[in-house]
Amino acid sequence: MARMVPNTSLAEIPYDGEREVFAYLRDSPETNDWVVLHSLHIASHVNQVEGEADFVAVIPSEGVVVIEVKGHRTIRIHEGQWWFGSNPKGPSTSPIKQAADNRRSVQEFLEKKWLTLGGQVRKMPILSSLVCLPYVDVPNSIEWGPESVVNSSDFKKGSLAKRAIASIKTLTLQTGLEQNVLSPRDVELLVELLRFTKELLIDPHAEGILRKAKLLQATNEQLRVLDVIGQNRRIIVDGLAGTGKSILGMEMAIRMSRTGSGLLLTSGRLASIESKKALSQFGATNIVTMSFVEFLHSQLSKSEKGQWPYILSDELILRALDAAIDSPSGPLFDWVVIDEAQDLPSADFLNCVDLVLNRGTRDGRWVLLGDFARQGIFSGKVSAGDLLKALSTDATIATLTVNCRNARPVAEVLSVLLRGEPTFSAIRRTDDLGEPHLHYLDSLDHLVSAVTKVIDGYLSRGVPCRDITVLSLVPTSQSACDGLMTPSWKLSTTPTGNREIQFASVWQFKGLEATHVILVDVAPESSWDANEFYVGVTRAIADVHLFLLSTDRQFMINRLVKKADTKS
């Protein structure tokens, strides 16, 4: 069995042929000591702007094979041109040439990086290329031979591994190159160089957004973003809640900290605190972490700071901008990462960032992460394109659509509540460790006793207070649960003790997650704010309790029945 990087779910792979090859490489006893990189993005390609290798197999005893998969059930070859599918729009590049170009791209990259990695002179591994056609057979040609193509008949016999090794041996004989056996340490260095790491580097023991180690396994989408970030100075990551944006932003910050000092900005104070805790695990002393408001206050003079409340407003932004212009400090940071960027209320905030970033926002290095479709609950919806227009610069836009936080039942009830939205391309978690609990109250007067019962139930099962979070859809000072406490526990907006439970509004808790979420102060269905509901429910790693009014029970039944009918 090979180690797949990433070891993704087969459900995440959209193409049948690629999925079958992935399963074969992962499960075959003939690939036992291999490490296989899947969907390796090639930012610097020899023959096009960028490319992607379906599989790059690192075989310790032999070398490296770049594998191109064509999973079409109909292929026509005419006058040297290849036509894929039953209704092709036109001819495509020969897959043999495509695989060879991908191999050359990988080889050129390694020649620049591998030969002197770590200040040590290293021998290049032999790199070959191979095309796999899981569903069709093509005859040999003067343009390609059996060492270049694995036909359907060969693939069904389980010959792909043998043919991959044979392609390396054939190339070794043809070129006279010396074969370089890779040590286990070489393999790990080579994999890290090509794909960086199998998992995100964030310590699974860090609290808050880093609490669950199983959620730190990178998805294909996240790895692709990490692949391109090194080649692009400016990138906007657009993703739904639960797709791993905050963890990805932390990972990017940690990597970029190796090249200079940086600024990590988060939407709220709580997210800023949790980010600082996580970064302390790495001793990343050259990263300054602040909330949006803290950053704006840092631009004010000492005498002004006490005059402005810690509330994000257009007035505060304009005053901070004026102060920064009046007393310029010059560029302070080599790069900036802004999480929850959809909450930026105006382009003037980015003008403040421009003044502290080396080379400014136009030519400097920055990453913006946000859920631009749904989570703009402060400033309304803003698109990634709107941000680019405001910045007047070029940037790469990447998207995240795979939910890697929520259990499937939680994601599905969210779809019911929000009338079919949001749409995740896949839900990564396959466990049944999370579910939604709907509670119907005759009156909001019964909310406190109902919440108390749920919390006592958690504690009786041994769940620690730190794993429970109560989120309100109104400001905490206006919540029916404000000040709620018992002899065993109490709600706190700044929990520090073992008997204190986090209490926050959904606005304050953006960018964070919690194992068990209790969502309170829900208005009648007729006045639901869909975006606020969406933010609150998607904070839950395990389960979520929603307290609804009894008058909304029939609404929920109708929605659930409609969804069940749609599935059937």
N, C-alpha and C positions, 0 to 999 in steps of 0.2 A: 504493500500500500504506500502510495506517495503522500508526502505532506503537501497539501494544496495551500497556496497563498493567493487570495484568502480562501479559507475553508468554508466557502459559502454554501447556502442551501441550494439544492438543485432547482427549487421553485423560483430562485432569483435569476436563473439563466433562461432567457426568452426563446432561444433557438434549439430545436430538437437535436440537430447534429452536434452542436457544441456541448449540449447537456450530456449526450451519450459519451462523448470523448472525455469530458470531465469525470463522469462516473467510472469509466474504464481506468483512467490514469490514477484516480483516487483508490480504487479497489483492487486492481490487479496485483497478484503476488510478484509479478515480474518488475514492478516499479517500487519495490520495497524501500530502497534507500534514496529514492529520487525526491527532489523538491521541485514542484511545478508552479510557476507563476501563471495565473489566469488573467486574461484581458489586460495585458501590460501596455499601457499608453506610451507611445513613443513621441515625445514632444519635438525631438530633433531628428527628422526622418531624411533619408538620403534622396528620396524621390518625390516628396510631397511635403505640404506644410506640417502635417503631423500624421501619425498612423497608430495602429494598434495590432499587437501580436496576440492571437487567440491564446496560445500557450507557449511558455518558454520553460523547457524541462532541463533542470540542472542534474546531470547524472555523474556522481562522484568519480566513478572508475573510468569514465569515457570523455565527457565534455558537456556541451550545451546544445540542445536542439530547439530550434524555433519552429513551431507547428502551426500551420494555417489550416483551418477547418472550413470546408464548403459543404453545408448540410442540405443542399438542394436535391430534390428527388428527380429533377430534370436538368440535364446539362447538355448543351450542344456546342461542339467545337467546329468552327468553319473558317478556313483560310487563316489559321493561327489566332483567331479571336474566340473568346469564350462567352457563351450566353447562358445565364443562370435562371432557372425557374421556367414555368410553363408559359408565362407571358412577359418576357423580359422587355425593358424599355430600350435596351441597346446593348452593345458588347461591353464586356468588362475586362479589366486587366487579368492576364493569366495568373491563376493562383500560384503557379510555380515561381513566376517572377515576383509576385507579391510576397511570398514567403522568403525568397532570396533577398529582396530589398529590406524586409524586416530584419533578417539575419545580419545584413551589412550595417544597418542602423545600430543594432545592439552591439555589434563588434566595434564599430567606430566609437561608440560611447565607452565601451570597456577599455579600448586602447588609450583613451584619454584619462580614465580614472583608475583602472585596475592595476596597470603595470607598475605604478609607484604608490599604491594605496598604503597609507600608514608609514611612508618613507622607506618602504621595503620593496626591492626589485622582485617582481613576480612574473611568472610565465603565463602567457595567454592560454586559456583553455581552447580546445578545438570547437568551433561553432559550425553547425550544419543546419540545413532547413529541410522541411518535409511538409507535404500536403496530404491531408486526410480527407477522403470522400466517403463518409459513412454509408451512403445510400446508392451510389452508382459506381460502375467500373468504367475506366477509360483505358484504351489500348496504349502500349508504349509508343514512343515517337522519338525521332531524332532530337527533338527539343527537350524531351525528358525521358528518363528511364525508370526502372523499378525502384531505384534508390531514392527517387524524388517524390513518388506518389504511393500512398497506401489506399488501395481501392476498397470498395465495400466488402468484397469477398475476403480480402486479407483482414479487414477490421473485424468482421464477424468471427474469424478464426482466432482472434485475440493476438494478432501479430504486430500490433502497433509498436509495442515496446521493443521487440526484436528489430523491427525495421528502423526505429529511431537510432538504436545503437549501431546498426549496419550503416546508416547514413554518415555517422561520424567516422567509422572505420574506413569507408570508401573515400571520404574526403581526405583522411590522413594518408592513404596510399596514393591518391592522385596528386597531392601537393607536396608530399615528403615532409610535412610538418611533424615536429616531435609532439607526441601525445603527453598531456600534462594531467596526471591523476590528482584530483582535488581532495585535499584533506577535509575532515569535518569542519574545521575552522575556516578553511577556504570557502566551503559551500555556504556557511552562514554569512561570511563577509560578502560573497558574491550576491546572495539573495538580498541582503540589506542594501547593497549598492544599487541593485536594479529596482527593488520595490521598497526600499527603506526597511520597514519592519512588517512582520506578520500581523501584529496587533498595534494599536495605538500605544504610545509610550506612557500614557498617564497611569500613575500608580493606582491599582484597584483598591488600595486601602484609604485613599484620600476620601474625605467625606463629601456630602452634598451631591453635586452632579456626577461624582466619581464613585458612588457607593457600591454599585453592582458590577463586579468584575466581568460577568458574562456579557454585559452590555457593551464592553470596551472592544469586543472583537469587531474588527473593521468590516464594513460592507464593501462590496465591489465599488459602489459609488464613491464612498469615502476614500478608498485607495486611489481611484482615478483622480480625484481632486488633489490628493497628496502628490500624485505623480506629476501633475502639471504645475503645482505651485512653485516648484523650483525653477521653472522655465518662464514664469510670468510674474512681473513685478506688481501687478494689480489684478485682483480677482474678486468677483462678487459671487457668493455662495447663496443660492436661493433654495430653501427647503421647508417642508411642512414641519409642524411640531413633532418631536420624537424621532427625527431622522439623524440626530447626532451632530447638529451644527455647533453647539457649545463645546462639546468634547473635541470636535475637529478644530475649532478655533484655538483651543488651548494647545492642541498638538502643533498647530502651525506656529503659535507664539513660541513654544519651546524650541522648535527647530530654527526659527529665524533668530532667536536669541544668541545662537552660535555665531551670527554674523554682525551683531551690534546690539545696542540698547533699543528697547521697544516700549510701546504703550499699548496696553490691553484695556479697552473700554467696554463696559457692560451697561445694560439698561438701568438696572437698579442696584441699590446698596447691598441687598442680600446676595445677589449674584457676584458682586465685587468681593465680598467677604469670602465666599466659597472659592472663588478663583484664586485669591491670595493663599488660602489654605492649601489648595492643590499645588500651586507653584512652589510653595515652601518645601514640598517633598523633593524637589529637584535642585534646590539651592539656586534657583534662577534669580539672582540678585539684580540683573540688568533689565528686568521687566517691571515697569510701573503699572499697577492695576488700579483703576478708578471707575466709579460709576459716571454716567453722563454728567450728572449735577456736580459731582466732586471735581471733575475735570474743568467745568466752567468756573467753579469757585476758585480753582487753582490759578486762574488767569486774573482774578481780582486783586486789588491791593488789600493789605491787612485791614485798613480802616473800612473798606467796603464790605468785606465778607460778612460781617455781622448784620448788615442792612438787607441782605438778600436771603430769603428762606430757601431751604433745600427742596425746591420744587422746580421741575423742568418747565421752562416757559420761554416764549419768544423774547420777552423783555430781558431775561437773564442772559440769553444767548447774545443778544445785541450788545448788552453792557460788557460781557466778557470779551467780545470781539473788539469793541472800542478800547478796552483796557489793554488787550494784547497788542493792538496797533500803537497805542500811546507809549507803551513801555515794552518794546520788543526784546525778547530774550534770545531770539535766533533759534535755529533748529535744535531741538533737544533730543529727538528720537530718530533712529535709522529706519524704523518701520512702525506701523500701527495696525492693530487688529480691533475691529469694532463688531461686537456681538449684538444681536437684536437691533440691527441697523434699521429695520422697518419702523422703529419707534423714534427715529430722528425727526423732530418736528419741522425742521426747515433746513435749507441748504446753507444757511448762515452758520450752523453748527460745524459743517465741514470746512467752512472758511476758518474757523478757530483751529481746527486740526491742521489745516494747511500751514499755519504760521509756526507750528512746533515740529513739523515733519521735515526731515532732510529732503530737499528737492521738491517739497510741497506735494499736494495731492495730485497734481498733474503728471509729474515725472517720478514721484517717490514710490516707495514700496508699501502697499497696504492690502488688507483683506477686510471685506465687509460681509457679514453673515446675517441673514434675516429670513423671516417667513413673510414674504411680501404679499402673499395671497390672502392671509387670514389674520395675522397677529398684530396688525397696526391699530391697537385699541387706544393708543394715545392720540395719534395724529391722523388716523384714517389710512386708507390703502395707498401705498406708494410702490411702484414697480421698480425692478432692478434697472430697467431702462431709464426711469425718471432720475435715479441716482447718477447714472452715467451722464445724462444730459446736464445735470447740475454740476458735475465734476469737470465736464468739458475735457475728457481724456479717454484713452482707450483702456479696456480691461477685458479679461476673460470672464464669462458668466458660466458658472457650473450649477447644476441642480441636484438636489437630494430628494428622493421620493420614497425610499424604503424605510418604513417605520421599524426602528430597532429598539424602542423603549417599551411600548405598551403591549400587554397581552392582547391576543386577538379579540376576546369578548369585550374588552374595554374599547378597542378601536371600532368595533362593530356597533356598540351602543352609541358611540359618538356619531356614527353615520346616521343612526336613527334620530337622534336628537337634532341634528343639523340638516335633516332632510336630504341625505345622500352625500353630504360633504363631510370632511375633505376626502380626496381620492389618493390613497397611497398605492404605488405600483405593486408593493408587496408588504407583508407584515412578517418581519424576520422571526419573531419568537414563535416557536411551535409548542411551548409548554402550556399547561393549563393552570399556572400559578397565579393568575390574576382574573378578576371578574368584577363587573359593576354590581352594586347593590342599590336598588331604588327603594326609597322610603317615602311613603305618602302621609302627609300630615293634614289633619283637619284644619289646623290653624298654626301660624308661625309661633304662637305662644307655647307650643309643644316642642319647639326646636331644641331648646337647651336640654331638656330631659332626654330627648332622643339621641342627641350627640353624646351626652354623658354615658348613655347605655352602650353605644358603639365603642367609645374609648375604653370603658371598663372591660368590655369584652376582649379587646386587643390585649390589654395588660394582663388579664387573667390567663391568656394563652402564652404569656412570656414575651410579647412584643415590647421592645424598649420604647420609651417615650420619644427618643430621637428619630425613630422610624415612622412616626405619625405626624401628619401635618393637616391642620384645619385651615382651609382657604375660604375666604368670603368673597362674594360677588359685589360687596359694597365696601367702602373704607372700614377698616377694623374698628374705628371709634364709633361707627354707626351700626355695627353688627349686633345681633341679638346675643351672640356668644362672647362679646367683649367682657373681660373680667371673669370668665367662667373658670371655676376651680373647685376641687374637692380636697379632702384630706390627703389623697394619694397623688394628685397631679394638679397642674394648672396650665392654662394657656398663656403663652408669652410671645410677644413680638420680637424679643431678643433672648431666646432660651440659652441658658448656660448650665443649669443644673440637671441632674439625672431625672428629676420629676417634672421638668418643664417640657411642654409640647409646643412646637412651632405654630404660631398663629399669624397669618398674613392675608392680605388681599391678593387676588389673582394678579393684579398689576405689579405688586411688590415681588411676587414669586416668579415672574417671567424669567426664562432662561435656566430655571432650576427644575429639579424633579424630586419626588419623595416616594418611599416604598408604599405607604398607605396614605391616601388622600381622602379627606372628608370635606365635601363641597357644601357650603351653607349659604343661607340668605338668598335662596333662589326665588326670583320673582315669578308671578304667574306666566304661563307659556306665552300668552299674548304679548308680553313685553320682554321676552328673553332677548338678551344681546348675544347673538350667535358667536361672535368673536370671543367674548369673555367666557362663555361656556366652553368653547373649544380650548382656550388656554388652560382653564381649570382642570378639565377632564384629562388632558394629555400630560399633566404633570405626574400621573400615577405610574409607577413601575409595576406594582402588584395589583392592588384593587383600589376601587374608588367607591365611596358612599355618596349618593346624591339624595338630598332631601327636597322632595317636590310637594306641591300642594295636591290634596285629594282631587281637586277640580281638574287636574291635568292627567288623572289616571286614564280616562277614556282616550285622551289624545295619544298617550304612550301606547296603549293597547292597539289603537288603529295603526300607528306607525310600525309597531312590531309585526302585526299581521300582514301589513303591506309588504314589509321587507321579506317575510317568510314566503309570501306568494311569489315575489320576484325571484327568489332563489329556486323555488320549485318549478 
